[in-house]
Amino acid sequence: MPGRQASAAEAHAGWETGRPARPGALWWLAAVLLAAAVVLVAVLRRRELAQAYHLIAGVHPLPVAVAVGCEALSFLCFAGVYRWLLAAGGMRWSLRRTTAVVVAANSVAGALPGGAAFSAAWVYRQLRRRGTEQVLAAAVLVMAGVLSVLSLAVVFLVGVAAAGPAGLRTVLLPLVGLLPVAGIALAVFGASRFAGFRAAAERTWQRAGARSPRIRTGQQALVRLIDQARALQPGLRPWLRPFTLALLNWGLDVAGLAAALWALGIGVPWHGLLLAYVLTQIPGSLRLTPGSLGVVETSLSALLVLYGLPSASAIAATLLYRAVSFWALQPIGWACWLAVTLHARPPRRPG
């Protein structure tokens, strides 16, 4: 779901000036090529699409209600993450107000290609309008993204374990390209224990900033980002609560997908469901199309087929899940956007 896939980088891009970064020409070219590919796939798979339509026409209402409930609870959990972060910085927000902001941000993120940057900028402005200090507003956005990414990584690891050898084969090839990066990161982490290495790295850092104004600006932004994150809450134990809420946000969304399969009378491929879900979030987070339209549908359908579902069943389940988790929420989100945008009374600080 777009509103829940915002990364720390996206958040940082939005709050620095209050205006989102505009996508470049290469980004638009990739979006056009992807849209053409989706249309081609739809034409080639028109028979499966027709079969999926007939499956959806016979959907059972009770599981659909369960899916809706799971999605609603998922948003409440993610709103709880924001609420905890704001409270840690001294701002008391009601769950209703925080949920309205989160649901509205989800609709903003899904309205345009690259909508996450617009969404982050909008949330930042709403936080500032309601009396949140600049440092706290930026830190809340960044840490919400970090917690979301880390909790999704946990879901990924659980999914790999549940999928077994087949799951490992599915993800092994993409991960091979990350091995050199992981090796370099481990080498740097090990060398950082030596004082000589740290001194050399500091000199290199200072020289790079002195040579280029752009690099110096990036260095200053990175330092501010780290300071803002540290200012929220020291120690590890207090972060378990928002991390659990972020984990429940993803888990309930997966439960919504399982309920969509149940509603269609399709056996749930439990061994590969988590892995298929997480791997769908990777291309979906690029937001090459509004709401990742076509990207999520194609990716999730293909992965469900990989884990044993017939093509028509996988397409039907994906379309029903997207209808509940994204399309049905768009009008609700824009209604929340209107209410939040027009109403800007500052919340009270805890006594």
N, C-alpha and C positions, 0 to 999 in steps of 0.2 A: 504494500500500500504506500503510495507516494509520500504521504505526510509522515510516515514512520521510518522512512529510509534516508532522512537527511543526515549527512555526515558532518563531521567537524569542519571540514574544508568548505563545504557549502555554507554552513552557518557563518564562518569567518568572512567569506566573500560578501555576504549580505550586510553585516553590521558595521563594517569598517567605515563606509560612507553613507549607509542608509539606502544605497541604491544597488541593485543586483548587477553582477557582471553580465555583459551581453555575449551570447554565443558567437563564435567566430564562423568564418566561411566554411572551414573544414567540418565544423560541427553540423552546420546546415546541410552540407553535402551528404554526410553520413546519415542524417535524418531522412533526406529524400530517398536515398538508396534503400534504406531500411523499409520505408513506407512502400516503395515499389516491390520489394521482396515479399512483404506481408500480403499485398494484393495478389501477387503471383501465387503464393501458397494457398490463398483462399480460393482462387480459381481452380487450381489443381486438386484441391481437396473439397470441392463443392459437394460431392456425394457424402462424405463424412459429415459435412456441415448440415446437410439435410437430415441425416440420421440423428445428429445431436439435437436438432430442433425438435424432433419427435420425442426424444428422451426428456427434454426440458418441459414439453407440453404435458407430460404425465408425472410431474414432480409431486412429491408428498409434502404437504404444508407444515407438518410438525417439525421435521428436520430443518426446513427453511427457517422456521422461527428460532430453532436452536442456533443456526448459523448467524442470524441477526443478533441474537443475544450475545454470542461470542464476540462478534465484531464490536458491539457496544461496550462490553467489558474491556475489550482490548484498548479502545480509545480512552476509557476511564483510567486504565493502568498507565498509559503514556502521559495522560494529563497529570497523574499522580507524580510522575518523575519531575515534570516542570514545577509542580506545586512544592515538592520537597526541596528542589534547588532554590526556588525563590524564598522559601522559609529559612533555609540555611543562610541566605544573605540578608535576612531581616525583613522580608516582605511577606505579608499574610494575604494569600489569595484563596478565595473559595473554590471548591472543586467545580462548581458550576461554571464560574468564569474561566477557569483554566481549561476545562473541557471545551468550552465554546471557542477559545483561541486555537486549541489543537485541531478541532474539527474544521474550523475555518481555514487554518493553514494547510490542511490536507487538500481542500478544494482549490486553494490558490496554487499549490504545487502541481495539481493535476490539470490546471486550465491551459497551460502553455508548455511548449517544449522548453526544457531547462527550468521548469517552474519552481524547483527547490530554492534557487537563489532569490526569486521574487518572494517566495514564502518566508524565507529566513529574514529578508529585509522587512517584510510586513510585520512579522512577530516582534522583531527588534523595535520597530516604531511604536507598536502597541505597548510594549513593556516600558519604553521611555515615557510615553504619554501618561502612563499611570503611576509615575513617580519612581520607577526603578532607575537606579543610577546606571550610568553608561558601563562601568566596569562589571556590575552584576548582570546587566542585560546580556552583555557579550558572553560572560562566563556561563550563564544559564543555557544559551544557545549551543555553545561549544560542548559543554559537558553532557547535555541531553543527546547530542549526536554521538559522542564518544561512548556513552552508556548503551545506546542503541546498537552501535557497531559491535561492542564487546559481547553483549548478550546474544546477538545474532551469531557470533563466532561460537558461542557455547552450543547453540542449537545446531550449528553445522557439525561440530564434533560429535554430538549425540547422534545426529543423522548418519554420519559415517560409520559409527559403531553399530547402529541398528541395521544399516544396509549390508554390512558384512563385506566379503570379498568383491561382490558386484559393485557395491558403493565405492570401494577403493579404486576399482578399475574406471569407474565413471569420472572420478575427480583427479586421478593420478596425472593424466597428461596435462591438464591446465596448471597443476601445481608444480610440475617440473620446471616451468619457466620462473617460478618464484624461489627455487632453491638457491641460485646464486645470490639473490637479494638477502635471503635469510642467512646465508653463510657470511656475507659481508657484515650484516647487522650483528651477528654473534661475535665476529672477529673484533669489531669496533667496541662492543660491550666488554669483551675480555681485556682489550688493550687499555680501556678507560680506567682500569684499576691502577695503572702506573702513573706516577706524578709527571714524569717526562712526557708521556703521550698527551696528558691533559694540557700541559703547558704549550706544547707544540700546536695542539688543536685550537687553543685560545688565541695564539699568535696568528694562525691562519684565518680564524674567524674575524679578528680585528683588521687584518690586512685586506680581506675581501670586502669588508664594509667600507674601508677607506678608499678603495679603488672605484666603487660603483655606488651611486646614490640609490639605485633600485635595490641592490643587495642590502644596503644599509637600512632601507625602509622595511624590507622583508625581515631582517634581523630584529628590528625594533618591534614589529608586529608579533613575531614569534615570542619574544620576551614578555610582551604584554599579555599574550595569550596564556602563557605558563603561569604568570603571576595571578591572573584572574581565576584560573582553575584552582590554584592553591588557596586562594582567598575564601573559597566557598566553605570548605569543611576539611580540617586536617585529620590525618589518620585514615585507616582503611575500614574499620568496623562500621562507622556511620554510613558508608557508601553501600553497604549490603542491602539496605532497604530500597533505595532507588534502582539499584542493579536488579533486584528481584522483580520490581515493578516493570522494568524494561524487558526482562525475560518473560514475564507473564504477557506483556504486550504481544510479543512474537508468538508465544505458545497458544494464546487464545485465537490469534489469526490463523494459525495452523489448524486449530480445532474447527474454525469456520470452514476451512477447506474440506476437512474430513466430514463435516455435517453436509456440505454440498454433495459429496459423493454418496452419503447415506440417503439424502433426499431423492437422488436419482435411482436408488436401488442398486448401486454399484459397490462391489466389495472394495474396501479401503486397502490399498497396498501399504500396510503399516511399515514394512521393512524399508521402503524407499520414499515415504511421504515427506519426512523431514528434509532429506537431502534434496529431493526435487523442489521443495519449497525454497530452501536457502539458495540453491543454484539459480532459481528464477529471480531472486532479489538482486543478483549481480548485474545482469543486463538491464533489469528494470530500474536500477538506481541511476543509470546513465541518463534517463529521461530524454531520449532522442525524439520522442513523440509526446503529445499531451497525455498525461496520465500513463505514460509508457504503453499507450494503446498499440496493440499488435505485438509488442515485444514480450510482455508478460504472458499473453494468451498463447503465442507460439512457443515460447520457452517452456512454460508449464505443461502444455499439452504434450510436447515432444518428450519431456522427462517422465511424465506419467505413462506414456506409451512404452518408454524404455523399461519401466518397472512393471510391465505386464498388462496394462489396460488396453482394450481395443481403442482404435483411433477415435471412433465416434463417441465412446464413453469418456475418453480423456478430454475431448473438445467440449462436450456438454458440461462436465464437471467444472472445467476452467471457466466457461462462460457464466455458469450459475454463481460460482465463487466471486468472479469479478463484478457481477451484477449486485451482489450483496455487499461486498467489501469496498467497492469503489463507486459505481454508477448511482446506486441508491443514496449514497451519502453526499453526492454533489449538490443537490438542491438544499439539503440540510446545512451543509457547510457554507454555502453562499448566504443563506439566511443568517447563520452565525456571524459571518464576515460583516454583513450589513449592521447587525446589532452591535458588534464589538467596535466597529469603526465609528459608528455614530455616538457611542456611549463611552466616555473616557474619564469617569470619576476615579480618582486615585484610591487604591485600597488602603486600609488602615494598617499601620505597623503594629507588630505584636508588642504588648505592654511588658 
